[in-house]
Structure formats: structure tokens, C-alpha cells
Amino acid sequence: MSDLNLTAETRSEFGKGAARRIRRAAQIPAVIYGHGAAPLHIVLPERATVRAIRGANALLTITVDGAEHLALVKDVQRDPVLQIVEHIDLLTVKKGEKVIVDVPVVLVGEPAPAVVVNQEEMSVSLSADATHLPAHVEVDITGREAGQHVLASDLVLPANVELLTDPSLLVVHLAEPAVSGADEAADAAVAEAASAASAAE
């Protein structure tokens, strides 16, 4: 079960004005849906909720009128300017149930010297147990040389986790540093000077 526990209240007011009043009261409007049940509109305590949803795919145990709801955060709507959380969509889940989530890809380690790392995909789609979701997927680039790459099919996933992203998708590419025109001109000048010095000898 989730160790992120929140106590919510049933929401009775709706509309933009009501939403503003809720947020002024340091609360966040939210809805719990799924499993064919009618959507449950609630308000959550702002400070505790913002802490709880910091990680991707946060799993919450929400108590409403004495009843517990295990729910996965599916969408967080934020003010585009202030980045204040305006609304949260929560999906009801059960222990052992498979859910589809997008999980961040995190690079660890350092490649070979002078190798440029290009991360082409920041996340991958997975199917996993709702109560055992991986926080991220690691890609170890330690010592990797230019020209190597990591595909989605190369990712090492936890047990009972299925990759849904196209296995041929390029996730990480390692390349040689780009050579600028100025660098090429400088190299040419050095080579020309060396050639002239050799001829003079």
C-alpha cells in the first residue's frame, strides 16, 4: 500500500469562483475516478499534497469520510505562470492491478573522455503493478564510447514490469564532440605552420 496518506473532504461547490475559494483556503480541488464508479470530487490539503506529488506517478492513500481510496496521480494541472497546483486527477487502483505509466529515464555514470551524451527520450511507457511502480529507469553510461547508443529494448527493467514503448526507440546516443568552423581553421593554421617550418628546415 501507499505510505503517502492524505485526508480529504468531499467537495460541494463547483465552478471557477468556488475553485478560487478552495485555493484561497490552502486546499486543492481533485477528483477520484475509475473502476466504473461515479467520480468522487474532493478537496485536499495543499501543503501535504504538494509534498506528496513531487515524484512521478505518486501513489496516495486518501481518506474521505472514513473510507480509504488507493489512487494514482494521473494529471496535475498547474497555473502556467505561477505554477500553483490548480487541480489533480486521481485514478482508483487496487493492489496487484496493472497500470500504464510514463517513467523518467535517468542517466548514471560518466562516458569515456570527450564523449557527448545526447538523451533523446526523457521517459518511457511501462505497464507495472500499481503498488510497485518504479520511480525511474536507470541507464548506466559509464565508459561508453562515441558511436554507441541505447535503445528502449536495452533498458533494464524491474521484475514484472513490461515495456510498452517501441523497443527500437533511440533513448541515448553517444557522439564525438562537434568541431566548429573556428576550430577547423585553427587546426589548419597549425598544420600549415608546421608544414612551413618543416620546409624551411
C-alpha positions in Angstrom: 0.0 0.0 0.0 1.0 3.6 -0.3 2.8 5.3 2.5 1.6 8.7 1.3 -1.6 9.3 3.3 -3.9 12.3 2.9 -7.2 13.2 4.4 -9.6 14.8 2.0 -13.0 16.4 2.3 -15.9 16.0 -0.1 -16.2 18.9 -2.5 -19.7 20.5 -2.5 -19.0 23.7 -4.5 -18.1 23.8 -8.2 -17.2 26.5 -10.8 -14.4 28.9 -11.1 -15.4 31.0 -8.2 -15.6 28.0 -5.9 -12.3 26.8 -7.1 -10.7 30.1 -6.2 -12.2 30.0 -2.7 -10.9 26.5 -2.3 -7.4 27.5 -3.2 -7.5 30.6 -1.0 -8.3 28.2 1.9 -5.0 26.4 1.2 -6.7 23.4 -0.5 -6.6 21.8 -3.9 -9.6 20.6 -5.9 -9.3 17.0 -7.1 -11.3 14.1 -8.5 -11.0 10.4 -7.9 -12.3 8.2 -10.8 -12.1 4.7 -12.2 -13.4 1.1 -11.9 -16.8 2.2 -13.2 -17.6 4.2 -10.0 -19.1 7.7 -10.2 -16.3 10.4 -9.9 -15.6 11.5 -6.4 -14.9 15.2 -6.2 -12.8 16.2 -3.2 -10.5 18.9 -1.8 -7.0 18.1 -0.5 -4.8 19.9 1.9 -2.4 22.0 -0.2 0.9 21.7 1.6 0.8 18.0 2.3 -0.5 17.2 -1.2 2.2 19.2 -3.0 4.9 17.3 -1.0 3.2 14.0 -1.8 3.1 14.5 -5.6 6.7 15.7 -6.1 7.7 12.4 -7.6 6.3 11.0 -10.8 3.3 8.6 -10.6 2.7 9.2 -6.9 0.5 6.6 -5.2 -1.7 8.0 -2.5 -3.9 6.6 0.2 -6.7 9.2 0.5 -9.2 9.0 3.4 -12.6 10.5 2.6 -15.4 10.4 5.2 -13.7 7.4 6.9 -13.2 5.4 3.7 -9.8 4.8 2.2 -9.1 5.2 -1.5 -5.9 4.0 -3.1 -5.2 6.3 -6.1 -2.6 7.0 -8.6 -1.9 10.6 -9.6 -2.6 10.8 -13.4 -2.7 14.5 -14.1 -1.6 17.7 -12.2 -2.9 20.9 -13.7 -0.8 24.0 -12.8 -1.2 27.7 -13.4 1.1 28.4 -16.4 2.6 31.5 -14.8 2.6 30.9 -11.0 2.9 27.1 -11.3 0.4 26.7 -8.4 -1.4 23.4 -8.5 -5.0 24.1 -9.6 -6.4 20.6 -9.9 -5.4 16.9 -9.6 -6.9 13.9 -11.4 -6.6 10.6 -9.4 -7.1 7.1 -10.7 -8.5 4.5 -8.4 -6.3 1.4 -8.3 -6.1 -2.0 -6.5 -3.2 -4.0 -5.2 -1.9 -6.3 -7.9 -3.6 -4.3 -10.7 -1.5 -3.4 -13.7 -1.5 0.3 -14.8 0.2 2.1 -17.6 2.6 4.9 -16.6 5.3 7.1 -18.1 8.5 6.8 -16.1 11.6 9.1 -16.3 14.8 7.8 -17.7 17.8 8.7 -15.5 21.4 8.6 -16.7 24.1 7.4 -14.3 27.9 7.3 -14.6 30.3 9.1 -16.9 31.1 8.2 -20.5 34.6 7.9 -22.0 36.5 11.1 -22.1 35.4 13.7 -24.7 32.2 11.8 -25.5 29.0 13.9 -25.8 25.8 12.3 -24.4 22.5 13.0 -26.2 19.5 11.8 -24.3 16.8 11.5 -27.0 13.9 10.3 -24.7 13.2 11.6 -21.2 10.7 8.9 -20.3 9.4 5.5 -21.4 5.9 4.0 -21.1 5.6 0.9 -18.9 3.0 -1.5 -17.5 3.5 -2.3 -13.9 1.8 -3.2 -10.6 0.1 -0.1 -9.3 1.6 -0.6 -5.9 5.1 -1.3 -7.1 5.8 1.4 -9.7 9.4 2.1 -10.5 10.3 5.7 -9.7 12.6 5.8 -12.7 14.6 3.7 -15.1 18.4 4.0 -15.0 20.8 3.9 -17.9 24.4 3.3 -17.0 26.7 5.2 -19.5 29.9 4.5 -17.6 32.8 4.3 -20.0 30.6 4.2 -23.1 32.4 5.3 -26.3 31.3 7.6 -29.1 29.0 5.8 -31.6 27.3 3.7 -29.1 23.6 4.0 -28.4 20.9 2.7 -26.0 17.5 1.6 -27.4 14.4 1.2 -25.4 14.9 -2.6 -25.7 18.2 -2.2 -23.9 16.7 -0.8 -20.7 17.0 -3.0 -17.6 13.5 -3.1 -16.0 12.4 -4.5 -12.6 10.7 -7.8 -12.4 7.1 -7.9 -13.6 7.4 -4.6 -15.5 6.6 -4.6 -19.2 8.0 -2.1 -21.7 5.2 -0.5 -23.8 7.4 2.0 -25.7 8.6 0.9 -29.1 11.6 -1.3 -28.4 13.5 0.3 -31.4 13.2 3.8 -30.0 16.5 5.6 -29.5 16.9 6.6 -25.9 20.5 7.7 -25.6 23.2 8.4 -28.3 26.8 8.9 -27.6 28.8 11.1 -30.1 32.1 12.8 -30.6 32.3 16.5 -29.8 31.2 18.7 -32.7 34.1 20.6 -34.4 33.3 24.2 -35.1 34.5 26.2 -38.1 36.9 28.2 -35.9 38.4 25.0 -34.5 38.9 23.6 -38.1 40.5 26.9 -39.2 42.9 26.9 -36.1 43.8 23.3 -36.8 44.5 24.1 -40.5 46.7 27.1 -39.4 48.7 24.9 -37.1 49.2 22.3 -39.8 50.2 24.9 -42.3 52.7 26.5 -39.9 54.2 23.1 -39.1 54.5 22.3 -42.9 56.2 25.7 -43.5 58.7 25.1 -40.7 59.4 21.6 -42.0 60.1 23.0 -45.5 62.4 25.7 -44.1 64.5 23.0 -42.5 
